[in-house]
Amino acid sequence: MSFHEDVVRRYLKALEDSDYRQIISLFTGDAVVKSPLYGVMKAQEFYRMLFMETASSKIKPIHICSGKEFAMAYFKYEWTLENGSVCEFECVDVFRFSDDGKIRELTIIYDTSPVRNALD
């Protein structure tokens, strides 16, 4: 397993557990998250908001691939919102890394229509 693949696996575990401290420890201090639902945000703000809206998450990794400066994770995400709505979708996250191996940019790709309906 490559170093970047290990970071991605730790990221998915922290995401599933809604573990703010663990997930933020994987990012650089100035990292950004590009989300189709929330737009572009600093990682700290994004995960604070996401975890406030999350009752629970289940993640099933399908495939992880990595290169020298990036990695991608394809996974199924079952997201239970605080309001009790359950959204299930497939997602691709694209990770770009700093020289020290931390995530400096994360681009999230998925169809937001089921989530937008649940949030309304």
N, CA, C and O atoms as a printed pandas DataFrame, in Angstrom:
     atom_number atom_name residue_name chain_id  residue_number  x_coord  y_coord  z_coord
0              1         N          MET        A               1    0.855   -1.175    0.000
1              2        CA          MET        A               1    0.000    0.000    0.000
2              3         C          MET        A               1    0.900    1.237    0.000
3              4         O          MET        A               1    1.843    1.330    0.786
4              5         N          SER        A               2    0.599    2.176   -0.884
5              6        CA          SER        A               2    1.386    3.404   -0.956
6              7         C          SER        A               2    1.032    4.332    0.205
7              8         O          SER        A               2   -0.009    4.185    0.846
8              9         N          PHE        A               3    1.921    5.288    0.457
9             10        CA          PHE        A               3    1.678    6.265    1.513
10            11         C          PHE        A               3    0.378    7.015    1.266
11            12         O          PHE        A               3   -0.420    7.176    2.190
12            13         N          HIS        A               4    0.144    7.478    0.037
13            14        CA          HIS        A               4   -1.076    8.229   -0.262
14            15         C          HIS        A               4   -2.320    7.355   -0.091
15            16         O          HIS        A               4   -3.353    7.839    0.373
16            17         N          GLU        A               5   -2.234    6.098   -0.453
17            18        CA          GLU        A               5   -3.381    5.205   -0.264
18            19         C          GLU        A               5   -3.697    5.047    1.224
19            20         O          GLU        A               5   -4.863    4.978    1.612
20            21         N          ASP        A               6   -2.665    4.991    2.042
21            22        CA          ASP        A               6   -2.875    4.910    3.488
22            23         C          ASP        A               6   -3.579    6.163    4.000
23            24         O          ASP        A               6   -4.488    6.063    4.823
24            25         N          VAL        A               7   -3.175    7.335    3.529
25            26        CA          VAL        A               7   -3.821    8.592    3.929
26            27         C          VAL        A               7   -5.290    8.574    3.517
27            28         O          VAL        A               7   -6.156    8.977    4.293
28            29         N          VAL        A               8   -5.571    8.111    2.312
29            30        CA          VAL        A               8   -6.954    8.058    1.826
30            31         C          VAL        A               8   -7.780    7.110    2.693
31            32         O          VAL        A               8   -8.915    7.432    3.044
32            33         N          ARG        A               9   -7.238    5.966    3.038
33            34        CA          ARG        A               9   -7.970    5.014    3.886
34            35         C          ARG        A               9   -8.233    5.610    5.286
35            36         O          ARG        A               9   -9.309    5.422    5.853
36            37         N          ARG        A              10   -7.251    6.321    5.826
37            38        CA          ARG        A              10   -7.465    6.977    7.122
38            39         C          ARG        A              10   -8.506    8.094    6.989
39            40         O          ARG        A              10   -9.302    8.317    7.901
40            41         N          TYR        A              11   -8.496    8.790    5.856
41            42        CA          TYR        A              11   -9.494    9.826    5.594
42            43         C          TYR        A              11  -10.907    9.223    5.567
43            44         O          TYR        A              11  -11.817    9.742    6.215
44            45         N          LEU        A              12  -11.086    8.133    4.820
45            46        CA          LEU        A              12  -12.407    7.508    4.712
46            47         C          LEU        A              12  -12.893    7.015    6.076
47            48         O          LEU        A              12  -14.081    7.122    6.382
48            49         N          LYS        A              13  -11.997    6.482    6.889
49            50        CA          LYS        A              13  -12.363    6.029    8.230
50            51         C          LYS        A              13  -12.785    7.211    9.104
51            52         O          LYS        A              13  -13.787    7.128    9.815
52            53         N          ALA        A              14  -12.028    8.308    9.056
53            54        CA          ALA        A              14  -12.371    9.500    9.842
54            55         C          ALA        A              14  -13.682   10.110    9.358
55            56         O          ALA        A              14  -14.469   10.608   10.164
56            57         N          LEU        A              15  -13.923   10.074    8.047
57            58        CA          LEU        A              15  -15.178   10.571    7.492
58            59         C          LEU        A              15  -16.345    9.719    7.993
59            60         O          LEU        A              15  -17.370   10.253    8.415
60            61         N          GLU        A              16  -16.189    8.416    7.945
61            62        CA          GLU        A              16  -17.244    7.516    8.408
62            63         C          GLU        A              16  -17.533    7.715    9.897
63            64         O          GLU        A              16  -18.683    7.630   10.327
64            65         N          ASP        A              17  -16.492    7.979   10.673
65            66        CA          ASP        A              17  -16.635    8.152   12.120
66            67         C          ASP        A              17  -17.003    9.580   12.527
67            68         O          ASP        A              17  -17.223    9.847   13.709
68            69         N          SER        A              18  -17.071   10.502   11.557
69            70        CA          SER        A              18  -17.272   11.936   11.851
70            71         C          SER        A              18  -16.252   12.414   12.881
71            72         O          SER        A              18  -16.588   13.137   13.819
72            73         N          ASP        A              19  -15.000   11.998   12.688
73            74        CA          ASP        A              19  -13.913   12.319   13.613
74            75         C          ASP        A              19  -13.192   13.577   13.114
75            76         O          ASP        A              19  -12.267   13.503   12.305
76            77         N          TYR        A              20  -13.637   14.721   13.615
77            78        CA          TYR        A              20  -13.111   16.011   13.143
78            79         C          TYR        A              20  -11.603   16.121   13.361
79            80         O          TYR        A              20  -10.878   16.501   12.441
80            81         N          ARG        A              21  -11.126   15.801   14.537
81            82        CA          ARG        A              21   -9.682   15.946   14.822
82            83         C          ARG        A              21   -8.838   15.080   13.898
83            84         O          ARG        A              21   -7.823   15.527   13.363
84            85         N          GLN        A              22   -9.265   13.850   13.721
85            86        CA          GLN        A              22   -8.495   12.936   12.869
86            87         C          GLN        A              22   -8.504   13.409   11.420
87            88         O          GLN        A              22   -7.464   13.413   10.762
88            89         N          ILE        A              23   -9.657   13.803   10.924
89            90        CA          ILE        A              23   -9.727   14.186    9.511
90            91         C          ILE        A              23   -8.914   15.453    9.253
91            92         O          ILE        A              23   -8.217   15.542    8.242
92            93         N          ILE        A              24   -8.992   16.426   10.149
93            94        CA          ILE        A              24   -8.248   17.676    9.957
94            95         C          ILE        A              24   -6.749   17.441   10.052
95            96         O          ILE        A              24   -5.976   18.158    9.416
96            97         N          SER        A              25   -6.328   16.465   10.821
97            98        CA          SER        A              25   -4.896   16.166   10.940
98            99         C          SER        A              25   -4.296   15.687    9.618
99           100         O          SER        A              25   -3.077   15.716    9.448
100          101         N          LEU        A              26   -5.129   15.251    8.691
101          102        CA          LEU        A              26   -4.662   14.759    7.393
102          103         C          LEU        A              26   -4.464   15.881    6.374
103          104         O          LEU        A              26   -3.888   15.652    5.311
104          105         N          PHE        A              27   -4.937   17.093    6.687
105          106        CA          PHE        A              27   -4.905   18.226    5.763
106          107         C          PHE        A              27   -3.835   19.241    6.163
107          108         O          PHE        A              27   -3.463   19.345    7.331
108          109         N          THR        A              28   -3.349   19.988    5.168
109          110        CA          THR        A              28   -2.501   21.143    5.454
110          111         C          THR        A              28   -3.368   22.226    6.094
111          112         O          THR        A              28   -4.593   22.184    5.984
112          113         N          GLY        A              29   -2.751   23.177    6.750
113          114        CA          GLY        A              29   -3.491   24.240    7.418
114          115         C          GLY        A              29   -4.306   25.107    6.489
115          116         O          GLY        A              29   -5.321   25.671    6.899
116          117         N          ASP        A              30   -3.875   25.226    5.227
117          118        CA          ASP        A              30   -4.576   26.076    4.257
118          119         C          ASP        A              30   -5.343   25.260    3.205
119          120         O          ASP        A              30   -5.704   25.786    2.152
120          121         N          ALA        A              31   -5.585   23.998    3.488
121          122        CA          ALA        A              31   -6.242   23.107    2.520
122          123         C          ALA        A              31   -7.664   23.559    2.213
123          124         O          ALA        A              31   -8.348   24.149    3.049
124          125         N          VAL        A              32   -8.088   23.260    0.982
125          126        CA          VAL        A              32   -9.458   23.570    0.570
126          127         C          VAL        A              32  -10.166   22.298    0.121
127          128         O          VAL        A              32   -9.554   21.341   -0.352
128          129         N          VAL        A              33  -11.483   22.336    0.292
129          130        CA          VAL        A              33  -12.353   21.262   -0.183
130          131         C          VAL        A              33  -13.283   21.877   -1.210
131          132         O          VAL        A              33  -13.898   22.914   -0.961
132          133         N          LYS        A              34  -13.383   21.232   -2.371
133          134        CA          LYS        A              34  -14.281   21.667   -3.442
134          135         C          LYS        A              34  -15.438   20.678   -3.492
135          136         O          LYS        A              34  -15.289   19.541   -3.939
136          137         N          SER        A              35  -16.588   21.137   -3.024
137          138        CA          SER        A              35  -17.752   20.274   -2.897
138          139         C          SER        A              35  -18.863   20.723   -3.830
139          140         O          SER        A              35  -19.123   21.921   -3.939
140          141         N          PRO        A              36  -19.535   19.775   -4.518
141          142        CA          PRO        A              36  -20.654   20.176   -5.381
142          143         C          PRO        A              36  -21.865   20.664   -4.587
143          144         O          PRO        A              36  -22.752   21.306   -5.150
144          145         N          LEU        A              37  -21.911   20.370   -3.302
145          146        CA          LEU        A              37  -23.027   20.781   -2.459
146          147         C          LEU        A              37  -22.748   22.093   -1.730
147          148         O          LEU        A              37  -23.625   22.952   -1.642
148          149         N          TYR        A              38  -21.536   22.249   -1.211
149          150        CA          TYR        A              38  -21.197   23.409   -0.384
150          151         C          TYR        A              38  -20.291   24.431   -1.072
151          152         O          TYR        A              38  -20.091   25.522   -0.537
152          153         N          GLY        A              39  -19.743   24.111   -2.231
153          154        CA          GLY        A              39  -18.813   25.017   -2.905
154          155         C          GLY        A              39  -17.396   24.832   -2.393
155          156         O          GLY        A              39  -17.061   23.784   -1.841
156          157         N          VAL        A              40  -16.561   25.852   -2.577
157          158        CA          VAL        A              40  -15.160   25.802   -2.157
158          159         C          VAL        A              40  -15.062   26.390   -0.750
159          160         O          VAL        A              40  -15.507   27.507   -0.488
160          161         N          MET        A              41  -14.465   25.602    0.146
161          162        CA          MET        A              41  -14.336   26.030    1.546
162          163         C          MET        A              41  -12.998   25.562    2.103
163          164         O          MET        A              41  -12.405   24.608    1.597
164          165         N          LYS        A              42  -12.527   26.237    3.146
165          166        CA          LYS        A              42  -11.370   25.733    3.882
166          167         C          LYS        A              42  -11.776   24.403    4.521
167          168         O          LYS        A              42  -12.919   24.231    4.946
168          169         N          ALA        A              43  -10.842   23.482    4.582
169          170        CA          ALA        A              43  -11.144   22.142    5.096
170          171         C          ALA        A              43  -11.740   22.192    6.502
171          172         O          ALA        A              43  -12.697   21.476    6.794
172          173         N          GLN        A              44  -11.182   23.033    7.373
173          174        CA          GLN        A              44  -11.686   23.106    8.746
174          175         C          GLN        A              44  -13.154   23.512    8.765
175          176         O          GLN        A              44  -13.940   22.926    9.510
176          177         N          GLU        A              45  -13.535   24.485    7.974
177          178        CA          GLU        A              45  -14.927   24.946    7.919
178          179         C          GLU        A              45  -15.840   23.887    7.308
179          180         O          GLU        A              45  -16.942   23.644    7.799
180          181         N          PHE        A              46  -15.372   23.264    6.238
181          182        CA          PHE        A              46  -16.171   22.259    5.547
182          183         C          PHE        A              46  -16.541   21.109    6.485
183          184         O          PHE        A              46  -17.712   20.743    6.582
184          185         N          TYR        A              47  -15.546   20.537    7.179
185          186        CA          TYR        A              47  -15.827   19.371    8.025
186          187         C          TYR        A              47  -16.595   19.755    9.281
187          188         O          TYR        A              47  -17.375   18.950    9.790
188          189         N          ARG        A              48  -16.396   20.952    9.786
189          190        CA          ARG        A              48  -17.198   21.406   10.918
190          191         C          ARG        A              48  -18.672   21.422   10.510
191          192         O          ARG        A              48  -19.525   20.926   11.245
192          193         N          MET        A              49  -18.973   21.995    9.329
193          194        CA          MET        A              49  -20.350   22.070    8.834
194          195         C          MET        A              49  -20.888   20.676    8.510
195          196         O          MET        A              49  -22.004   20.333    8.903
196          197         N          LEU        A              50  -20.103   19.880    7.801
197          198        CA          LEU        A              50  -20.545   18.548    7.400
198          199         C          LEU        A              50  -20.903   17.697    8.615
199          200         O          LEU        A              50  -21.958   17.064    8.641
200          201         N          PHE        A              51  -20.034   17.680    9.614
201          202        CA          PHE        A              51  -20.275   16.823   10.768
202          203         C          PHE        A              51  -21.433   17.331   11.621
203          204         O          PHE        A              51  -22.075   16.537   12.309
204          205         N          MET        A              52  -21.716   18.634   11.596
205          206        CA          MET        A              52  -22.887   19.154   12.304
206          207         C          MET        A              52  -24.179   18.658   11.653
207          208         O          MET        A              52  -25.195   18.509   12.332
208          209         N          GLU        A              53  -24.148   18.406   10.351
209          210        CA          GLU        A              53  -25.330   17.953    9.615
210          211         C          GLU        A              53  -25.415   16.437    9.523
211          212         O          GLU        A              53  -26.338   15.911    8.900
212          213         N          THR        A              54  -24.474   15.725   10.129
213          214        CA          THR        A              54  -24.378   14.271   10.002
214          215         C          THR        A              54  -24.791   13.571   11.296
215          216         O          THR        A              54  -24.267   13.865   12.371
216          217         N          ALA        A              55  -25.744   12.635   11.172
217          218        CA          ALA        A              55  -26.083   11.762   12.295
218          219         C          ALA        A              55  -25.185   10.526   12.267
219          220         O          ALA        A              55  -24.698   10.082   13.307
220          221         N          SER        A              56  -24.968    9.969   11.059
221          222        CA          SER        A              56  -24.062    8.830   10.903
222          223         C          SER        A              56  -23.688    8.674    9.435
223          224         O          SER        A              56  -24.341    9.219    8.545
224          225         N          SER        A              57  -22.624    7.920    9.208
225          226        CA          SER        A              57  -22.147    7.645    7.853
226          227         C          SER        A              57  -21.677    6.204    7.767
227          228         O          SER        A              57  -21.141    5.653    8.729
228          229         N          LYS        A              58  -21.883    5.608    6.618
229          230        CA          LYS        A              58  -21.316    4.303    6.306
230          231         C          LYS        A              58  -20.628    4.446    4.959
231          232         O          LYS        A              58  -21.209    4.954    4.000
232          233         N          ILE        A              59  -19.389    3.993    4.900
233          234        CA          ILE        A              59  -18.606    4.118    3.671
234          235         C          ILE        A              59  -18.108    2.747    3.249
235          236         O          ILE        A              59  -17.560    1.992    4.053
236          237         N          LYS        A              60  -18.307    2.438    1.975
237          238        CA          LYS        A              60  -17.804    1.185    1.415
238          239         C          LYS        A              60  -16.861    1.541    0.269
239          240         O          LYS        A              60  -17.318    1.899   -0.816
240          241         N          PRO        A              61  -15.544    1.447    0.499
241          242        CA          PRO        A              61  -14.600    1.726   -0.582
242          243         C          PRO        A              61  -14.774    0.732   -1.729
243          244         O          PRO        A              61  -14.933   -0.469   -1.511
244          245         N          ILE        A              62  -14.740    1.247   -2.934
245          246        CA          ILE        A              62  -14.817    0.406   -4.127
246          247         C          ILE        A              62  -13.436    0.284   -4.762
247          248         O          ILE        A              62  -12.989   -0.812   -5.101
248          249         N          HIS        A              63  -12.759    1.444   -4.920
249          250        CA          HIS        A              63  -11.425    1.425   -5.519
250          251         C          HIS        A              63  -10.654    2.665   -5.085
251          252         O          HIS        A              63  -11.208    3.762   -5.023
252          253         N          ILE        A              64   -9.385    2.483   -4.789
253          254        CA          ILE        A              64   -8.491    3.593   -4.474
254          255         C          ILE        A              64   -7.286    3.468   -5.395
255          256         O          ILE        A              64   -6.697    2.394   -5.516
256          257         N          CYS        A              65   -6.926    4.557   -6.037
257          258        CA          CYS        A              65   -5.714    4.565   -6.851
258          259         C          CYS        A              65   -4.908    5.805   -6.485
259          260         O          CYS        A              65   -5.466    6.826   -6.084
260          261         N          SER        A              66   -3.597    5.703   -6.628
261          262        CA          SER        A              66   -2.763    6.835   -6.258
262          263         C          SER        A              66   -1.595    6.982   -7.203
263          264         O          SER        A              66   -1.131    6.023   -7.820
264          265         N          GLY        A              67   -1.133    8.221   -7.296
265          266        CA          GLY        A              67    0.034    8.566   -8.083
266          267         C          GLY        A              67    1.010    9.313   -7.200
267          268         O          GLY        A              67    0.916    9.257   -5.974
268          269         N          LYS        A              68    1.937   10.006   -7.812
269          270        CA          LYS        A              68    2.975   10.706   -7.063
270          271         C          LYS        A              68    2.424   11.881   -6.262
271          272         O          LYS        A              68    2.830   12.094   -5.119
272          273         N          GLU        A              69    1.507   12.641   -6.846
273          274        CA          GLU        A              69    1.002   13.856   -6.197
274          275         C          GLU        A              69   -0.499   13.831   -5.944
275          276         O          GLU        A              69   -1.052   14.799   -5.424
276          277         N          PHE        A              70   -1.166   12.741   -6.304
277          278        CA          PHE        A              70   -2.617   12.704   -6.146
278          279         C          PHE        A              70   -3.069   11.282   -5.834
279          280         O          PHE        A              70   -2.312   10.320   -5.967
280          281         N          ALA        A              71   -4.324   11.182   -5.416
281          282        CA          ALA        A              71   -4.976    9.881   -5.232
282          283         C          ALA        A              71   -6.462   10.094   -5.489
283          284         O          ALA        A              71   -6.964   11.215   -5.403
284          285         N          MET        A              72   -7.155    9.014   -5.804
285          286        CA          MET        A              72   -8.602    9.062   -5.998
286          287         C          MET        A              72   -9.230    7.903   -5.238
287          288         O          MET        A              72   -8.687    6.799   -5.185
288          289         N          ALA        A              73  -10.384    8.183   -4.654
289          290        CA          ALA        A              73  -11.146    7.145   -3.963
290          291         C          ALA        A              73  -12.543    7.107   -4.566
291          292         O          ALA        A              73  -13.215    8.132   -4.676
292          293         N          TYR        A              74  -12.963    5.924   -4.950
293          294        CA          TYR        A              74  -14.309    5.687   -5.447
294          295         C          TYR        A              74  -14.996    4.861   -4.380
295          296         O          TYR        A              74  -14.510    3.789   -4.021
296          297         N          PHE        A              75  -16.128    5.345   -3.862
297          298        CA          PHE        A              75  -16.774    4.655   -2.753
298          299         C          PHE        A              75  -18.277    4.898   -2.743
299          300         O          PHE        A              75  -18.782    5.845   -3.345
300          301         N          LYS        A              76  -18.981    4.004   -2.033
301          302        CA          LYS        A              76  -20.410    4.189   -1.774
302          303         C          LYS        A              76  -20.536    4.856   -0.416
303          304         O          LYS        A              76  -19.864    4.486    0.546
304          305         N          TYR        A              77  -21.412    5.845   -0.362
305          306        CA          TYR        A              77  -21.570    6.639    0.851
306          307         C          TYR        A              77  -23.034    6.609    1.268
307          308         O          TYR        A              77  -23.914    7.025    0.515
308          309         N          GLU        A              78  -23.282    6.114    2.472
309          310        CA          GLU        A              78  -24.619    6.164    3.057
310          311         C          GLU        A              78  -24.557    7.217    4.157
311          312         O          GLU        A              78  -23.922    7.018    5.193
312          313         N          TRP        A              79  -25.221    8.328    3.917
313          314        CA          TRP        A              79  -25.129    9.487    4.799
314          315         C          TRP        A              79  -26.485    9.704    5.451
315          316         O          TRP        A              79  -27.471    9.979    4.767
316          317         N          THR        A              80  -26.537    9.581    6.777
317          318        CA          THR        A              80  -27.755    9.870    7.521
318          319         C          THR        A              80  -27.621   11.277    8.086
319          320         O          THR        A              80  -26.723   11.571    8.874
320          321         N          LEU        A              81  -28.543   12.141    7.660
321          322        CA          LEU        A              81  -28.511   13.534    8.088
322          323         C          LEU        A              81  -29.107   13.677    9.484
323          324         O          LEU        A              81  -29.805   12.787    9.969
324          325         N          GLU        A              82  -28.824   14.802   10.117
325          326        CA          GLU        A              82  -29.374   15.086   11.447
326          327         C          GLU        A              82  -30.898   15.033   11.453
327          328         O          GLU        A              82  -31.500   14.690   12.471
328          329         N          ASN        A              83  -31.530   15.370   10.324
329          330        CA          ASN        A              83  -32.999   15.341   10.270
330          331         C          ASN        A              83  -33.560   13.939   10.052
331          332         O          ASN        A              83  -34.773   13.771    9.934
332          333         N          GLY        A              84  -32.684   12.926    9.997
333          334        CA          GLY        A              84  -33.113   11.539    9.852
334          335         C          GLY        A              84  -33.159   11.036    8.419
335          336         O          GLY        A              84  -33.313    9.835    8.196
336          337         N          SER        A              85  -33.028   11.921    7.449
337          338        CA          SER        A              85  -33.015   11.511    6.043
338          339         C          SER        A              85  -31.753   10.712    5.751
339          340         O          SER        A              85  -30.675   11.013    6.264
340          341         N          VAL        A              86  -31.905    9.687    4.916
341          342        CA          VAL        A              86  -30.772    8.859    4.515
342          343         C          VAL        A              86  -30.527    9.061    3.028
343          344         O          VAL        A              86  -31.441    8.920    2.215
344          345         N          CYS        A              87  -29.300    9.389    2.679
345          346        CA          CYS        A              87  -28.906    9.583    1.283
346          347         C          CYS        A              87  -27.822    8.560    0.959
347          348         O          CYS        A              87  -26.833    8.441    1.684
348          349         N          GLU        A              88  -28.013    7.827   -0.128
349          350        CA          GLU        A              88  -27.016    6.871   -0.580
350          351         C          GLU        A              88  -26.587    7.251   -1.980
351          352         O          GLU        A              88  -27.419    7.499   -2.853
352          353         N          PHE        A              89  -25.272    7.294   -2.189
353          354        CA          PHE        A              89  -24.759    7.648   -3.506
354          355         C          PHE        A              89  -23.332    7.148   -3.663
355          356         O          PHE        A              89  -22.652    6.832   -2.687
356          357         N          GLU        A              90  -22.895    7.084   -4.921
357          358        CA          GLU        A              90  -21.507    6.771   -5.227
358          359         C          GLU        A              90  -20.768    8.084   -5.366
359          360         O          GLU        A              90  -21.321    9.071   -5.851
360          361         N          CYS        A              91  -19.520    8.092   -4.941
361          362        CA          CYS        A              91  -18.745    9.322   -4.878
362          363         C          CYS        A              91  -17.313    9.047   -5.337
363          364         O          CYS        A              91  -16.781    7.955   -5.141
364          365         N          VAL        A              92  -16.710   10.046   -5.944
365          366        CA          VAL        A              92  -15.283   10.011   -6.259
366          367         C          VAL        A              92  -14.656   11.230   -5.598
367          368         O          VAL        A              92  -15.084   12.361   -5.832
368          369         N          ASP        A              93  -13.649   11.000   -4.777
369          370        CA          ASP        A              93  -12.883   12.079   -4.170
370          371         C          ASP        A              93  -11.501   12.083   -4.802
371          372         O          ASP        A              93  -10.848   11.046   -4.912
372          373         N          VAL        A              94  -11.067   13.269   -5.216
373          374        CA          VAL        A              94   -9.745   13.442   -5.811
374          375         C          VAL        A              94   -8.893   14.235   -4.819
375          376         O          VAL        A              94   -9.228   15.368   -4.472
376          377         N          PHE        A              95   -7.800   13.640   -4.371
377          378        CA          PHE        A              95   -6.913   14.220   -3.371
378          379         C          PHE        A              95   -5.643   14.723   -4.039
379          380         O          PHE        A              95   -5.029   14.009   -4.833
380          381         N          ARG        A              96   -5.249   15.943   -3.722
381          382        CA          ARG        A              96   -3.948   16.473   -4.141
382          383         C          ARG        A              96   -3.139   16.698   -2.861
383          384         O          ARG        A              96   -3.645   17.230   -1.873
384          385         N          PHE        A              97   -1.882   16.283   -2.904
385          386        CA          PHE        A              97   -1.055   16.268   -1.704
386          387         C          PHE        A              97    0.047   17.323   -1.727
387          388         O          PHE        A              97    0.537   17.708   -2.789
388          389         N          SER        A              98    0.425   17.780   -0.541
389          390        CA          SER        A              98    1.574   18.658   -0.381
390          391         C          SER        A              98    2.837   17.795   -0.388
391          392         O          SER        A              98    2.759   16.566   -0.384
392          393         N          ASP        A              99    3.985   18.444   -0.399
393          394        CA          ASP        A              99    5.253   17.714   -0.404
394          395         C          ASP        A              99    5.434   16.855    0.847
395          396         O          ASP        A              99    6.130   15.840    0.808
396          397         N          ASP        A             100    4.807   17.262    1.963
397          398        CA          ASP        A             100    4.947   16.487    3.197
398          399         C          ASP        A             100    3.873   15.404    3.344
399          400         O          ASP        A             100    3.772   14.775    4.397
400          401         N          GLY        A             101    3.063   15.179    2.287
401          402        CA          GLY        A             101    2.112   14.074    2.287
402          403         C          GLY        A             101    0.755   14.382    2.876
403          404         O          GLY        A             101   -0.061   13.479    3.058
404          405         N          LYS        A             102    0.498   15.657    3.179
405          406        CA          LYS        A             102   -0.823   16.030    3.685
406          407         C          LYS        A             102   -1.713   16.433    2.504
407          408         O          LYS        A             102   -1.227   16.804    1.435
408          409         N          ILE        A             103   -3.010   16.349    2.726
409          410        CA          ILE        A             103   -3.968   16.725    1.681
410          411         C          ILE        A             103   -4.010   18.248    1.605
411          412         O          ILE        A             103   -4.270   18.917    2.605
412          413         N          ARG        A             104   -3.756   18.792    0.416
413          414        CA          ARG        A             104   -3.817   20.248    0.248
414          415         C          ARG        A             104   -5.072   20.677   -0.498
415          416         O          ARG        A             104   -5.491   21.832   -0.417
416          417         N          GLU        A             105   -5.674   19.729   -1.230
417          418        CA          GLU        A             105   -6.901   20.026   -1.962
418          419         C          GLU        A             105   -7.682   18.737   -2.158
419          420         O          GLU        A             105   -7.127   17.696   -2.509
420          421         N          LEU        A             106   -8.974   18.832   -1.924
421          422        CA          LEU        A             106   -9.862   17.689   -2.121
422          423         C          LEU        A             106  -11.016   18.135   -3.000
423          424         O          LEU        A             106  -11.710   19.100   -2.681
424          425         N          THR        A             107  -11.219   17.438   -4.098
425          426        CA          THR        A             107  -12.358   17.690   -4.974
426          427         C          THR        A             107  -13.307   16.506   -4.850
427          428         O          THR        A             107  -12.922   15.359   -5.074
428          429         N          ILE        A             108  -14.556   16.803   -4.489
429          430        CA          ILE        A             108  -15.573   15.783   -4.282
430          431         C          ILE        A             108  -16.512   15.787   -5.486
431          432         O          ILE        A             108  -16.977   16.845   -5.910
432          433         N          ILE        A             109  -16.790   14.605   -6.035
433          434        CA          ILE        A             109  -17.615   14.492   -7.233
434          435         C          ILE        A             109  -18.733   13.484   -6.976
435          436         O          ILE        A             109  -18.473   12.307   -6.724
436          437         N          TYR        A             110  -19.985   13.956   -7.042
437          438        CA          TYR        A             110  -21.140   13.074   -6.939
438          439         C          TYR        A             110  -22.386   13.826   -7.377
439          440         O          TYR        A             110  -22.386   15.053   -7.481
440          441         N          ASP        A             111  -23.451   13.068   -7.633
441          442        CA          ASP        A             111  -24.743   13.648   -8.002
442          443         C          ASP        A             111  -25.413   14.137   -6.723
443          444         O          ASP        A             111  -25.745   13.330   -5.855
444          445         N          THR        A             112  -25.615   15.437   -6.596
445          446        CA          THR        A             112  -26.143   16.014   -5.365
446          447         C          THR        A             112  -27.669   16.011   -5.280
447          448         O          THR        A             112  -28.215   16.381   -4.241
448          449         N          SER        A             113  -28.368   15.610   -6.325
449          450        CA          SER        A             113  -29.836   15.734   -6.308
450          451         C          SER        A             113  -30.493   14.985   -5.144
451          452         O          SER        A             113  -31.398   15.546   -4.527
452          453         N          PRO        A             114  -30.094   13.757   -4.807
453          454        CA          PRO        A             114  -30.735   13.104   -3.659
454          455         C          PRO        A             114  -30.469   13.847   -2.347
455          456         O          PRO        A             114  -31.338   13.900   -1.477
456          457         N          VAL        A             115  -29.303   14.403   -2.209
457          458        CA          VAL        A             115  -28.935   15.110   -0.982
458          459         C          VAL        A             115  -29.690   16.431   -0.892
459          460         O          VAL        A             115  -30.202   16.788    0.169
460          461         N          ARG        A             116  -29.757   17.144   -1.989
461          462        CA          ARG        A             116  -30.470   18.432   -1.981
462          463         C          ARG        A             116  -31.945   18.222   -1.599
463          464         O          ARG        A             116  -32.508   19.017   -0.847
464          465         N          ASN        A             117  -32.555   17.177   -2.106
465          466        CA          ASN        A             117  -33.941   16.877   -1.748
466          467         C          ASN        A             117  -34.082   16.574   -0.258
467          468         O          ASN        A             117  -35.047   16.998    0.378
468          469         N          ALA        A             118  -33.118   15.840    0.295
469          470        CA          ALA        A             118  -33.171   15.479    1.723
470          471         C          ALA        A             118  -32.929   16.679    2.618
471          472         O          ALA        A             118  -33.478   16.748    3.717
472          473         N          LEU        A             119  -32.122   17.623    2.170
473          474        CA          LEU        A             119  -31.828   18.805    2.974
474          475         C          LEU        A             119  -32.980   19.798    2.967
475          476         O          LEU        A             119  -33.116   20.590    3.900
476          477         N          ASP        A             120  -33.811   19.770    1.933
477          478        CA          ASP        A             120  -34.925   20.732    1.825
478          479         C          ASP        A             120  -36.077   20.406    2.737
479          480         O          ASP        A             120  -37.076   21.126    2.751
